């Protein structure tokens, strides 16, 4: 293994340095009256302490790294299939420059054409003020969309990754996001935060979990109702995820954290279960294991939604979604993209279904000979 991924020193700074704290960020007390449940769809599920919400990121995080341009109609159909399958939070797209992420072009068109299923929250990624302008412009012409929508903002726990992804330092990124968050909240728009490379960075190696902790705290203080911790490189293990969560949750409420795990080393499900057992109640996942990150060379897709749902079934935890319908959607979108379905559970369910069909056909043939 390269020196970039050597064991962590686990050094935990007492807090972000003055240069890392954005002076423009509102203090936590300014948002003390805001109280959001982890689950964004309905109050009935958020009242269950063992309900694990799934944020389906396939239409955005799952598609952003695809090479061939995907027609808007395919994206709309994907969102519709996922919402009809019972997923209650879906990340639809991103208001980012198509120059940098071509697959995210046409997000406003998708928001306009997709079905709005009752009880479903639709999320879009907004990287900066310009992206927020585009989202607010859409809301001004589609005010009925606001009650079921929210934005997500993102930063990183690594200077090198932040520079590659946003062309800014971590401190500069936080300062920008504080302004975006304040404007969004002033317009009545809920804000969710992402922190990338919480385990390792593809450029600088092992993450400092103390920095992950402090960046997460800054996002909460500026007004995010939830912060998703991303193992962007997919190098995490149950041990490293546990160590990271222990440090991060010491200063941040565990029930307001989410887990976002890539499956590069096949640890996605194990890491997700580790996070849930630690108290996290929201997991990001992608139908068919779609995904990858253009700024994390070698990282594969997100942990598959099908695999997460299967792992949690029969446990004390409750999850949204129809597993069979989601598995069928995973095969449908994989076929549309001309790629293999990365969900192990999806493949197993498809094989079981084909065997049942073959057995039924054989039985029918036998009966016809009688």
Residue pairs with C-beta under 8 A, 6 or more apart in sequence:
3 205
4 200
4 202
4 203
4 204
4 205
4 206
5 200
5 205
5 206
5 235
6 205
6 206
7 206
8 206
8 207
8 208
8 209
8 240
8 243
9 206
10 209
10 243
11 208
11 210
12 208
12 209
12 210
12 213
12 247
13 208
13 210
13 211
13 214
15 214
16 211
16 214
16 215
16 218
19 171
20 170
20 171
20 174
20 214
21 171
21 174
21 218
22 171
22 174
22 175
22 177
22 178
22 218
23 175
24 175
24 178
24 179
25 174
25 175
25 178
25 218
25 221
25 222
26 178
26 182
26 221
26 222
26 223
27 221
28 220
28 221
30 223
31 185
31 221
31 222
31 223
34 185
34 223
34 225
36 190
36 225
36 226
36 256
37 43
37 46
38 46
38 53
38 226
38 255
38 256
38 258
38 281
38 282
39 45
39 46
39 51
39 53
39 88
39 89
39 281
39 282
40 53
40 88
40 89
40 121
40 150
40 190
41 53
41 88
41 89
41 119
41 120
41 121
41 320
42 88
42 119
45 51
45 53
45 88
45 318
45 320
46 53
48 318
49 281
50 316
50 317
50 318
51 281
51 317
51 318
51 319
52 276
52 281
52 282
52 283
52 312
52 317
52 318
52 319
53 88
53 89
53 281
53 282
53 283
53 319
53 320
54 87
54 88
54 89
54 282
54 283
54 284
54 285
54 305
54 308
54 309
54 319
54 320
54 321
55 89
55 90
55 91
55 123
55 228
55 258
55 282
55 283
55 284
55 285
56 82
56 87
56 89
56 90
56 91
56 285
56 286
56 287
56 305
57 91
57 260
57 284
57 285
57 286
57 291
57 302
58 78
58 82
58 91
58 286
58 287
58 288
58 290
58 291
58 302
58 305
58 333
59 75
59 78
59 79
59 82
59 90
59 91
59 92
59 93
59 110
60 91
60 92
60 93
60 94
60 104
60 124
60 125
61 91
61 284
61 286
61 290
61 291
61 302
62 286
62 287
62 288
62 290
62 291
62 301
62 302
63 70
63 75
63 103
63 290
64 94
64 101
64 103
64 104
64 291
64 292
64 294
65 103
65 291
65 292
65 293
65 294
66 103
66 337
68 337
68 338
69 102
69 103
70 103
70 336
70 337
72 106
72 109
72 110
72 113
74 333
74 336
75 93
75 106
75 110
76 110
76 113
76 114
78 287
78 329
78 333
79 90
79 92
79 110
79 114
79 115
79 122
80 114
80 115
80 117
81 325
81 329
81 332
82 90
82 287
82 326
82 329
83 90
83 114
83 115
83 117
83 120
84 115
84 117
84 325
85 321
85 322
85 325
85 326
85 329
86 320
86 321
86 322
86 325
87 120
87 305
87 320
87 321
87 326
88 119
88 120
88 121
88 320
89 120
89 121
89 123
90 120
90 121
90 122
90 123
91 123
91 124
91 125
91 152
91 284
92 107
92 110
92 111
92 114
92 122
92 123
92 124
93 104
93 106
93 107
93 110
93 111
93 124
93 125
94 101
94 104
94 107
94 124
94 125
94 126
94 127
94 131
95 104
95 107
95 108
95 124
95 125
95 126
95 127
95 130
95 131
95 132
95 134
95 135
96 104
96 125
96 127
96 131
97 130
98 104
98 105
101 294
104 125
107 124
108 134
108 138
111 122
111 124
111 138
111 142
111 145
111 149
112 138
112 142
114 122
116 122
116 144
116 145
116 148
120 148
121 148
121 149
121 150
122 145
122 148
122 149
122 150
123 149
123 150
123 151
123 152
123 192
124 135
124 149
124 151
124 152
125 131
125 151
125 152
125 153
125 154
126 132
126 135
126 151
126 152
126 153
126 180
126 184
127 153
127 154
127 166
128 176
128 180
129 176
129 179
129 180
129 183
131 180
132 151
132 180
132 183
132 184
135 151
135 189
136 183
136 187
136 189
138 145
139 145
139 146
139 149
139 187
139 189
146 188
146 189
149 189
150 189
150 190
150 191
150 192
151 184
151 189
151 190
151 191
151 192
152 191
152 192
152 193
152 194
152 228
153 177
153 180
153 181
153 191
153 192
153 193
153 194
153 219
153 224
154 165
154 193
154 194
154 195
154 196
155 162
155 166
155 170
155 173
155 174
155 177
155 193
155 194
155 195
155 196
155 215
155 219
156 162
156 165
156 166
156 170
156 173
156 195
156 196
156 197
156 201
156 215
157 170
157 195
157 196
157 197
157 198
157 201
157 207
157 208
157 211
157 212
157 215
158 170
158 196
158 197
158 201
158 203
158 204
158 207
158 211
159 169
159 170
159 204
160 201
160 203
160 204
161 196
161 197
161 201
161 202
161 203
161 204
161 232
161 295
161 296
162 168
162 169
162 170
162 173
163 169
164 203
164 295
165 196
165 295
166 173
166 176
168 176
170 211
170 215
174 215
174 218
174 219
174 222
177 193
177 219
177 222
178 222
180 191
181 191
181 222
181 223
181 224
182 222
182 223
184 190
184 191
185 191
185 223
190 225
191 223
191 224
191 225
192 224
192 225
192 226
192 227
192 228
193 216
193 219
193 220
193 224
193 226
193 227
193 228
194 227
194 228
194 230
194 260
195 212
195 215
195 216
195 219
195 227
195 228
195 229
195 230
196 230
196 232
196 293
197 207
197 230
197 232
197 233
197 296
198 207
198 209
198 212
198 229
198 230
198 231
198 232
198 244
198 248
199 206
199 207
199 231
199 233
199 235
199 236
199 240
199 241
199 244
200 206
200 207
200 233
200 235
200 236
201 207
201 233
202 232
202 233
202 295
202 296
202 297
202 298
202 299
207 244
209 243
209 244
209 247
209 248
210 247
212 229
212 244
212 247
212 248
213 247
213 248
213 250
213 251
213 252
214 251
216 227
216 229
216 248
216 251
216 252
216 257
217 251
217 252
219 227
220 227
220 252
220 253
220 256
225 256
226 256
226 257
226 258
226 282
227 252
227 256
227 257
227 258
228 257
228 258
228 259
228 260
228 282
228 284
229 244
229 245
229 248
229 257
229 258
229 259
229 260
230 260
230 261
230 262
230 284
231 241
231 260
231 261
231 262
231 271
232 262
232 293
232 296
232 299
233 262
233 264
233 296
233 298
233 299
234 261
234 262
234 263
234 264
234 265
234 267
234 268
234 299
234 300
235 264
235 265
236 244
236 261
236 267
236 271
237 265
237 267
237 270
237 271
238 267
238 270
238 271
238 273
238 274
241 259
241 261
241 271
241 274
241 275
242 274
242 278
245 254
245 257
245 274
245 275
245 278
245 280
246 278
248 257
249 257
249 278
249 279
254 278
254 279
254 280
255 279
255 280
255 281
257 280
257 282
258 280
258 282
258 283
258 284
259 271
259 272
259 275
259 276
259 280
259 282
259 283
259 284
260 283
260 284
260 302
261 267
261 268
261 271
261 272
261 275
261 283
261 284
261 302
261 303
262 268
262 291
262 292
262 293
262 299
262 300
262 301
262 302
262 303
263 269
263 289
263 300
263 301
263 302
263 303
263 304
263 342
264 298
264 299
264 300
268 302
268 303
268 304
268 307
269 303
269 307
269 308
269 311
271 303
272 283
272 285
272 303
272 308
272 311
273 311
273 312
275 283
276 283
276 312
276 317
283 303
283 308
284 302
285 302
285 303
285 304
285 305
285 307
285 308
286 301
286 302
286 303
286 304
286 305
287 304
287 305
287 306
287 326
287 329
287 330
287 333
287 343
288 301
288 304
288 305
288 306
288 329
288 330
288 331
288 333
288 334
288 341
288 342
288 343
288 346
289 300
289 301
289 302
289 303
289 304
289 307
289 330
289 341
289 342
289 343
290 301
290 302
290 333
290 334
290 337
290 342
291 300
291 301
291 302
292 299
292 300
292 301
293 299
300 342
301 342
304 330
304 342
304 343
304 344
304 345
304 346
305 321
305 326
305 330
305 343
306 323
306 326
306 327
306 330
306 343
306 345
306 346
306 349
307 343
307 344
307 345
307 346
308 319
309 319
309 321
309 323
309 326
309 345
310 323
310 345
312 319
313 319
313 323
323 345
323 349
324 349
327 343
327 345
327 346
327 349
327 350
330 341
330 343
330 346
331 341
331 346
331 350
334 340
334 341
334 342
341 347
341 350
